[in-house]
Amino acid sequence: MKLVWLRNDLRLADNPALRHACAGDEPVAALFIISPTQWRQHKMAPIRQRFMLAQVDVLGRELAALGIPLHLLRVETFAEVPAALANLCREQGVTQLYANQAIEIDEQRRDHAVSAALAEQAVSCHWFNGCCVLPPGRVLTGSGEMFKVFTPFSRAWLKALDEEGFVIHRAPARRGEPLPWLPLAERAWVDEALGELTVDPRWPVGEAEALRRLNIFLEQAVLDYGETQDFPAIAGTSVLSPYLAAGIINPRQCVAALQQRLGYRPQSKAQPGFVWLNELIWREFYRHLLVLIPTLSMNRPFKPETAALPWSWDPDAFAAWCEGRTGYPIVDAAMRCLNTTGWMHNRLRMIVASFLTKDLHIHWRLGEDYFMSRLIDGDLAANNGGWQWAAGTGADAAPYFRVFNPTTQGQRFDPQGEFIRTWVTELADIPAAYVHQPHDWLRLKGRQDYPAPMVDHAVARVRAIEMFRSLEK
């Protein structure tokens, strides 16, 4: 018996571990492990847990239709996984385990322990790259080292992809008679572990839905992506991040679909489609960095010297940021959107992260954790990379004195205040001319229903720069 251990790769198509396991005639089964305690320790958002389990439910039914049973195990923490998996392999007569590699340090340690435990009972483990277009370690400098700077990584990544190429593999063929599938909602122990398994209608699951979104984006928005990607009131992004984070679709499928849509693979900013491809390369870069520098998974900064920065841990200021009560409309709209929908536009992620770290001078770790606790697309590599980029502690060639002005960012990227008025209901009736600096208008109207700015940005910016300059002394 072959066993496919599914993790953040919840799909049938182009799933290397599943494809290799289904080679040959030997019986195949699949496994998904539910780890509620570990998920809470990793700050996994409840909306992400429900989204992931809804996809497990769909995938279990689809596998059953192919004659492949999907086993579910509840194992509270990663430390308990090796023993639980060894027991399942004994019970089911498993001789080979197939899985796609994890990149996070806790997950890597878990997988090493699993390999050791299964080796003791002669179960061989086969690991594959299922989360990147090019696996970590494939894209190297001329001296054979992994990159720490994005731009040369991007050039080398494009060159390596041209040399290596890839093929998108279809879902496996049916392997036997269809099997029954008991929905997760009818399994009492799943409900007890995770509560109500309702799915947010904004985020329907399924590979078909992920491909539908991808195709709509490629047909309607990819050519204008460079001009529209930064405007949250415009439907100019792919909104695929939850599906990528859960592995419902993988980045190889995205690159292949882009190439098919354009008839070529863009190589520079001058070519249509490259700006979106570059976003996928950023995703790859952060994942490769997580493998190269395991301490990124341990709350450590990419730039070690920035560990000495005198960050604030002010709980009241942090709560105001979390709840969208900063007095800066674009920041408050973004945070309220996150808290309601579980998702945030990428430009807004940069704005609110800069505000927390450079205006409030609060440690980026608090923001990183809060995002993970709320985001449906929470992904350690992308989230950590983005937060450290904004905080000035990460892999970024720009100098530390880049500090986003939240007011001018709002004026530039939400010029009419459409996004702000959608989420900051106190400002729903404010004229566009005042929406980014509403306080004078509100005073004239005798209103006090929206908070005053909690900091003076000009003063906060100077303090942020001084923080970083102090490291040079």
C-alpha positions as CSV (number, residue, x, y, z in Angstrom):
1,M,0.0,0.0,0.0
2,K,1.2,3.5,-0.9
3,L,0.1,6.4,1.3
4,V,0.0,10.1,0.1
5,W,0.2,12.5,3.0
6,L,-1.6,15.7,1.9
7,R,-0.7,19.0,3.6
8,N,-0.8,22.4,1.9
9,D,-1.3,20.7,-1.5
10,L,-5.0,20.0,-1.5
11,R,-5.5,19.3,-5.2
12,L,-5.6,16.4,-7.7
13,A,-4.0,18.1,-10.6
14,D,-0.3,18.7,-10.8
15,N,0.3,17.2,-7.4
16,P,3.8,15.5,-7.6
17,A,3.4,13.3,-4.5
18,L,-0.1,12.1,-5.6
19,R,1.1,11.6,-9.2
20,H,4.1,9.5,-8.3
21,A,2.1,7.5,-5.8
22,C,-0.4,6.6,-8.4
23,A,2.3,5.3,-10.8
24,G,1.9,1.5,-11.0
25,D,-0.9,-0.8,-9.9
26,E,-0.3,-0.9,-6.1
27,P,-3.2,0.3,-4.0
28,V,-3.1,4.0,-3.0
29,A,-4.6,5.8,0.0
30,A,-4.4,9.4,1.1
31,L,-4.1,11.1,4.5
32,F,-4.8,14.5,6.0
33,I,-3.9,15.3,9.6
34,I,-5.9,17.7,11.6
35,S,-3.8,19.4,14.3
36,P,-5.9,21.9,16.2
37,T,-3.5,22.6,19.0
38,Q,-0.6,23.1,16.6
39,W,-2.6,25.3,14.3
40,R,-3.5,27.5,17.2
41,Q,0.2,27.7,18.3
42,H,1.0,28.8,14.7
43,K,-1.7,31.5,14.9
44,M,-3.7,29.9,12.0
45,A,-6.8,32.0,11.4
46,P,-10.1,30.2,12.0
47,I,-11.3,31.3,8.6
48,R,-8.2,29.7,7.0
49,Q,-8.9,26.5,9.0
50,R,-12.5,26.4,7.8
51,F,-11.4,27.1,4.2
52,M,-8.8,24.4,4.3
53,L,-11.1,21.8,5.8
54,A,-13.8,22.6,3.3
55,Q,-11.3,21.8,0.6
56,V,-10.4,18.6,2.4
57,D,-14.1,17.7,2.3
58,V,-14.2,18.3,-1.5
59,L,-10.9,16.5,-2.1
60,G,-12.0,13.5,0.0
61,R,-15.1,13.1,-2.2
62,E,-13.1,13.5,-5.4
63,L,-10.5,11.0,-4.3
64,A,-13.2,8.5,-3.3
65,A,-14.7,8.8,-6.8
66,L,-11.3,7.7,-8.1
67,G,-11.2,4.7,-5.7
68,I,-8.7,6.4,-3.4
69,P,-9.7,6.5,0.3
70,L,-8.8,9.6,2.3
71,H,-8.0,8.9,5.9
72,L,-8.3,11.7,8.5
73,L,-6.3,11.7,11.7
74,R,-6.6,14.1,14.6
75,V,-3.2,14.6,16.0
76,E,-2.9,17.7,18.3
77,T,0.7,18.7,17.8
78,F,3.5,18.0,15.3
79,A,5.4,16.2,18.0
80,E,2.8,13.4,18.1
81,V,2.6,13.0,14.3
82,P,5.5,10.4,13.9
83,A,4.0,7.9,16.3
84,A,0.4,8.4,14.9
85,L,1.6,8.0,11.3
86,A,3.6,4.9,12.2
87,N,0.6,3.4,13.8
88,L,-1.6,4.1,10.7
89,C,1.1,2.6,8.4
90,R,1.1,-0.6,10.5
91,E,-2.7,-0.8,10.5
92,Q,-3.0,-0.2,6.8
93,G,0.0,-2.2,5.6
94,V,1.7,0.9,4.1
95,T,5.1,0.3,2.7
96,Q,5.7,3.7,1.0
97,L,4.9,7.2,2.0
98,Y,4.6,10.0,-0.5
99,A,4.5,13.8,0.4
100,N,5.4,17.2,-1.0
101,Q,8.1,18.9,1.0
102,A,7.4,21.5,3.6
103,I,9.6,24.6,3.9
104,E,8.8,25.9,7.4
105,I,11.2,24.8,10.2
106,D,8.7,23.2,12.5
107,E,7.2,21.2,9.6
108,Q,10.7,20.2,8.4
109,R,11.5,18.9,11.8
110,R,8.2,17.0,11.9
111,D,9.0,15.4,8.6
112,H,12.5,14.4,9.5
113,A,11.0,12.7,12.6
114,V,8.4,11.0,10.5
115,S,11.1,9.6,8.1
116,A,13.1,8.3,11.1
117,A,10.1,6.7,12.7
118,L,8.9,5.0,9.5
119,A,12.4,3.8,8.6
120,E,12.2,1.7,11.7
121,Q,9.4,-0.3,10.2
122,A,10.8,-0.4,6.7
123,V,8.4,2.2,5.2
124,S,10.3,4.3,2.6
125,C,9.5,8.0,2.3
126,H,9.5,9.9,-0.9
127,W,9.5,13.7,-0.9
128,F,8.7,16.1,-3.8
129,N,8.6,19.8,-4.6
130,G,4.9,20.7,-4.7
131,C,4.9,24.3,-3.5
132,C,7.3,26.2,-5.8
133,V,7.8,26.4,-9.6
134,L,11.5,25.8,-9.0
135,P,12.5,24.1,-5.7
136,P,14.7,25.8,-3.1
137,G,18.3,25.1,-4.0
138,R,17.7,25.2,-7.7
139,V,18.2,28.9,-8.2
140,L,21.8,29.7,-7.3
141,T,24.4,32.5,-7.6
142,G,27.5,32.0,-9.8
143,S,29.3,30.8,-6.6
144,G,26.7,28.1,-6.0
145,E,24.9,29.9,-3.1
146,M,21.2,30.7,-2.7
147,F,20.2,34.3,-3.3
148,K,19.4,36.9,-0.6
149,V,18.5,39.8,-2.9
150,F,15.4,39.7,-5.1
151,T,16.4,41.3,-8.4
152,P,19.3,38.9,-9.2
153,F,17.2,36.0,-7.9
154,S,14.4,37.0,-10.3
155,R,16.8,37.1,-13.3
156,A,18.3,33.7,-12.3
157,W,14.9,32.2,-11.7
158,L,13.7,33.2,-15.2
159,K,16.9,31.8,-16.7
160,A,16.6,28.5,-14.8
161,L,13.0,28.2,-15.8
162,D,13.9,28.6,-19.4
163,E,16.6,25.9,-19.1
164,E,14.5,23.5,-17.1
165,G,10.9,24.0,-18.3
166,F,8.0,22.1,-16.8
167,V,4.9,20.1,-17.7
168,I,1.6,20.4,-15.9
169,H,0.2,16.9,-15.1
170,R,-3.4,16.0,-15.0
171,A,-5.3,14.5,-12.1
172,P,-4.7,10.8,-11.7
173,A,-7.0,8.4,-13.4
174,R,-9.6,6.3,-11.6
175,R,-8.0,3.4,-9.8
176,G,-11.0,1.3,-8.7
177,E,-14.6,1.3,-7.8
178,P,-15.9,4.6,-6.3
179,L,-15.8,4.6,-2.5
180,P,-18.2,6.2,0.1
181,W,-17.2,9.5,1.7
182,L,-18.5,10.7,5.0
183,P,-18.7,14.6,5.0
184,L,-16.7,16.3,7.7
185,A,-19.8,18.0,9.0
186,E,-21.1,14.6,10.0
187,R,-17.9,13.7,11.9
188,A,-18.5,14.7,15.5
189,W,-14.8,14.8,16.5
190,V,-14.0,17.3,13.7
191,D,-16.7,19.6,15.0
192,E,-15.5,19.3,18.5
193,A,-11.9,20.1,17.5
194,L,-12.7,23.1,15.3
195,G,-16.2,24.3,16.0
196,E,-18.7,25.1,13.3
197,L,-17.4,24.2,9.8
198,T,-19.3,27.0,7.9
199,V,-17.5,28.3,4.8
200,D,-17.5,32.1,4.0
201,P,-19.4,32.4,0.7
202,R,-16.8,34.9,-0.4
203,W,-14.3,32.0,-0.7
204,P,-15.8,29.0,-2.4
205,V,-13.4,26.0,-2.5
206,G,-12.5,23.6,-5.2
207,E,-9.9,23.3,-7.9
208,A,-12.5,24.4,-10.5
209,E,-13.1,27.6,-8.6
210,A,-9.4,28.4,-8.4
211,L,-9.0,27.8,-12.1
212,R,-12.1,29.9,-12.8
213,R,-10.6,32.8,-10.9
214,L,-7.3,32.4,-12.7
215,N,-8.9,32.3,-16.1
216,I,-11.1,35.3,-15.5
217,F,-8.0,37.3,-14.3
218,L,-6.0,36.3,-17.3
219,E,-8.7,37.2,-19.7
220,Q,-9.8,40.4,-18.1
221,A,-7.1,42.0,-15.9
222,V,-3.6,40.6,-16.4
223,L,-2.7,43.0,-19.3
224,D,-3.6,46.0,-17.2
225,Y,-2.3,44.5,-13.9
226,G,0.7,46.9,-13.8
227,E,-1.7,49.9,-13.8
228,T,-4.5,48.5,-11.6
229,Q,-2.8,46.2,-9.0
230,D,-2.4,49.0,-6.4
231,F,-5.9,50.2,-6.3
232,P,-8.1,48.4,-3.7
233,A,-11.4,49.7,-5.0
234,I,-10.6,48.1,-8.4
235,A,-11.0,44.4,-9.1
236,G,-7.5,44.3,-10.6
237,T,-5.8,41.4,-8.8
238,S,-6.2,37.6,-9.2
239,V,-7.5,37.0,-5.6
240,L,-5.8,33.6,-5.8
241,S,-3.7,33.9,-2.7
242,P,-6.1,31.7,-0.5
243,Y,-6.0,29.0,-3.1
244,L,-2.2,29.1,-3.5
245,A,-1.8,29.0,0.3
246,A,-3.9,25.9,0.6
247,G,-2.4,24.3,-2.5
248,I,-5.7,24.2,-4.3
249,I,-3.8,25.6,-7.2
250,N,0.0,25.8,-7.5
251,P,2.2,28.5,-9.0
252,R,3.3,26.2,-11.8
253,Q,-0.3,26.1,-13.0
254,C,-0.4,29.9,-12.8
255,V,2.8,30.3,-14.9
256,A,1.6,27.8,-17.4
257,A,-1.8,29.5,-17.8
258,L,-0.1,32.9,-18.2
259,Q,2.2,31.6,-20.9
260,Q,-0.7,30.0,-22.7
261,R,-2.8,33.2,-22.5
262,L,0.0,35.4,-23.9
263,G,1.7,32.9,-26.2
264,Y,5.0,33.5,-24.5
265,R,6.6,33.7,-21.1
266,P,7.3,37.4,-20.3
267,Q,10.9,38.2,-19.4
268,S,11.0,41.9,-18.6
269,K,8.8,44.8,-17.4
270,A,8.4,45.9,-21.0
271,Q,6.3,42.8,-21.8
272,P,2.6,42.5,-20.9
273,G,2.0,40.0,-18.1
274,F,5.5,40.4,-16.5
275,V,4.3,42.5,-13.5
276,W,2.0,39.6,-12.4
277,L,4.7,37.0,-13.1
278,N,7.0,39.1,-11.0
279,E,4.6,38.8,-8.0
280,L,4.8,35.0,-8.4
281,I,8.6,35.2,-8.4
282,W,8.5,37.3,-5.2
283,R,6.4,34.4,-3.7
284,E,9.1,32.0,-4.8
285,F,11.9,34.2,-3.4
286,Y,10.3,34.3,0.1
287,R,9.9,30.6,0.1
288,H,13.5,30.0,-0.9
289,L,14.6,32.4,1.8
290,L,12.7,30.5,4.5
291,V,14.7,27.4,3.6
292,L,18.0,29.3,3.3
293,I,17.5,31.1,6.7
294,P,15.5,28.8,9.1
295,T,15.6,31.5,11.8
296,L,13.0,33.4,9.8
297,S,10.6,30.8,11.0
298,M,11.7,31.6,14.6
299,N,10.7,35.3,14.9
300,R,14.2,36.5,14.0
301,P,15.0,39.3,11.6
302,F,16.6,38.8,8.2
303,K,19.1,41.5,9.1
304,P,20.5,40.4,12.4
305,E,21.6,43.8,13.5
306,T,18.0,45.0,13.5
307,A,17.2,42.7,16.5
308,A,18.6,45.6,18.6
309,L,15.9,48.1,17.5
310,P,14.0,49.6,20.4
311,W,10.5,48.5,19.2
312,S,7.4,49.4,21.2
313,W,5.0,46.8,22.5
314,D,2.3,49.3,23.5
315,P,-0.9,47.2,23.8
316,D,-3.3,50.2,23.5
317,A,-1.7,51.5,20.4
318,F,-1.6,48.0,18.9
319,A,-5.3,47.4,19.7
320,A,-6.2,50.7,17.9
321,W,-4.3,49.5,14.9
322,C,-5.9,46.0,15.0
323,E,-9.4,47.5,15.3
324,G,-9.0,50.2,12.7
325,R,-9.1,53.2,15.1
326,T,-5.9,55.0,14.1
327,G,-7.6,58.1,12.7
328,Y,-5.9,57.5,9.3
329,P,-8.8,56.5,7.0
330,I,-6.9,54.2,4.6
331,V,-5.3,52.3,7.5
332,D,-8.6,51.9,9.3
333,A,-10.4,50.8,6.2
334,A,-7.8,48.2,5.4
335,M,-7.9,46.7,9.0
336,R,-11.7,46.6,9.1
337,C,-11.7,44.9,5.7
338,L,-9.3,42.3,7.1
339,N,-11.3,41.7,10.2
340,T,-14.5,41.2,8.3
341,T,-13.3,39.3,5.2
342,G,-10.1,37.6,6.2
343,W,-8.3,39.1,3.2
344,M,-6.4,42.4,2.4
345,H,-5.3,43.9,-0.8
346,N,-1.5,43.8,-1.2
347,R,-1.0,47.5,-1.4
348,L,-3.0,47.9,1.8
349,R,-0.8,45.3,3.5
350,M,2.2,47.4,2.8
351,I,0.5,50.6,4.1
352,V,-0.8,49.1,7.4
353,A,2.5,47.3,8.0
354,S,4.5,50.5,7.5
355,F,2.1,52.4,9.8
356,L,2.4,49.9,12.6
357,T,6.2,49.7,12.4
358,K,7.2,53.2,11.2
359,D,4.5,55.4,12.6
360,L,3.7,53.5,15.8
361,H,7.1,51.9,16.1
362,I,5.5,48.6,17.2
363,H,7.4,45.4,16.7
364,W,6.7,43.8,13.3
365,R,6.3,40.4,15.1
366,L,3.0,41.6,16.6
367,G,1.7,42.6,13.2
368,E,2.9,39.4,11.6
369,D,1.1,37.3,14.2
370,Y,-2.1,39.4,13.9
371,F,-2.2,38.9,10.2
372,M,-1.7,35.1,10.5
373,S,-4.6,35.1,13.0
374,R,-6.9,36.8,10.6
375,L,-5.9,36.0,7.0
376,I,-7.5,33.3,4.9
377,D,-4.3,33.2,2.9
378,G,-1.9,33.2,5.8
379,D,1.4,31.8,4.6
380,L,4.5,32.0,6.8
381,A,7.0,32.8,4.0
382,A,4.9,35.5,2.3
383,N,3.7,37.0,5.5
384,N,7.1,37.1,7.2
385,G,8.7,38.4,4.0
386,G,6.2,41.2,3.6
387,W,6.3,42.3,7.2
388,Q,10.1,42.4,7.4
389,W,10.2,44.2,4.1
390,A,7.8,46.9,5.5
391,A,9.6,47.0,8.8
392,G,13.1,47.6,7.3
393,T,14.5,44.4,8.8
394,G,14.1,42.1,5.8
395,A,15.4,41.4,2.3
396,D,15.0,44.7,0.7
397,A,17.5,46.8,-1.2
398,A,15.7,50.1,-0.4
399,P,17.1,52.1,2.5
400,Y,15.5,52.1,5.9
401,F,14.3,55.7,5.6
402,R,11.5,54.7,3.2
403,V,8.4,55.3,5.3
404,F,5.0,55.3,3.7
405,N,2.9,58.4,4.4
406,P,-0.6,56.9,5.0
407,T,-2.4,60.0,3.9
408,T,-0.6,60.4,0.5
409,Q,-0.8,56.6,0.0
410,G,-4.6,56.9,0.4
411,Q,-4.8,59.9,-1.9
412,R,-2.8,58.1,-4.5
413,F,-4.4,54.6,-4.4
414,D,-7.9,55.4,-3.3
415,P,-8.3,58.9,-4.8
416,Q,-12.1,59.1,-4.6
417,G,-12.2,57.3,-1.2
418,E,-14.4,54.5,-2.6
419,F,-12.6,51.8,-0.6
420,I,-12.5,54.0,2.5
421,R,-16.2,54.8,2.5
422,T,-17.0,51.1,2.0
423,W,-15.2,50.1,5.3
424,V,-15.2,53.2,7.5
425,T,-18.9,53.7,7.8
426,E,-18.4,56.9,9.8
427,L,-17.1,58.5,6.6
428,A,-19.7,57.1,4.2
429,D,-21.2,60.5,3.5
430,I,-18.0,62.6,3.5
431,P,-17.1,64.4,0.2
432,A,-14.1,62.9,-1.7
433,A,-12.2,66.1,-1.2
434,Y,-12.0,65.5,2.6
435,V,-12.0,61.7,2.8
436,H,-8.3,61.3,3.4
437,Q,-8.1,64.1,5.9
438,P,-11.6,64.2,7.3
439,H,-11.1,65.8,10.7
440,D,-11.7,69.4,9.8
441,W,-14.8,68.5,7.9
442,L,-16.1,66.5,10.8
443,R,-15.5,69.3,13.3
444,L,-17.4,71.7,11.1
445,K,-20.3,69.3,11.2
446,G,-20.0,68.9,14.9
447,R,-19.2,65.2,14.7
448,Q,-16.9,63.2,16.9
449,D,-17.7,59.7,15.6
450,Y,-14.3,59.1,14.0
451,P,-11.0,59.2,16.0
452,A,-8.4,61.9,15.7
453,P,-5.0,60.7,14.2
454,M,-3.3,58.8,17.0
455,V,0.2,60.1,15.9
456,D,1.6,62.9,13.8
457,H,3.1,61.1,10.8
458,A,5.9,63.7,10.3
459,V,7.1,63.3,13.8
460,A,6.7,59.5,13.8
461,R,8.7,59.3,10.6
462,V,11.7,61.2,12.1
463,R,11.6,58.9,15.1
464,A,11.6,55.8,12.9
465,I,14.6,57.0,11.0
466,E,16.4,57.8,14.2
467,M,15.7,54.2,15.4
468,F,17.5,52.8,12.5
469,R,20.3,55.3,12.5
470,S,21.1,54.4,16.1
471,L,22.2,51.0,14.9
472,E,25.0,52.6,12.9
473,K,26.6,54.2,16.0
